[in-house]
């Protein structure tokens, strides 16, 4: 299949029994030709933008952390709202989002 999953997996997604894994989202977006809800939100919040970027590009917290140059737990803490990125890391995140 185009998405690399079984028909029963797609049925589970369609019936809201399961949700696609993050690694499947880029292929789903390419197949559909658009970014579906809830991944197409407009937001001014940089952390929300980061999370949406990460998800729509199929990046785990670990892989995104590698791009930013931090530990994956740092990304998790940012996404939970436990911590805010330092200015120089915020700039790195913004540059990634622009690419």
ABEGO torsion letter per residue (X at the ends): XAAGBBAAAAAAAAAGABBBBAAAAAAAAAAAGBBBOAAABBBABAAAAAAAAAAAAGBBAAAAAAAAGBBAAAAAAAAAGABBBBAAAAAAAAAAAAX
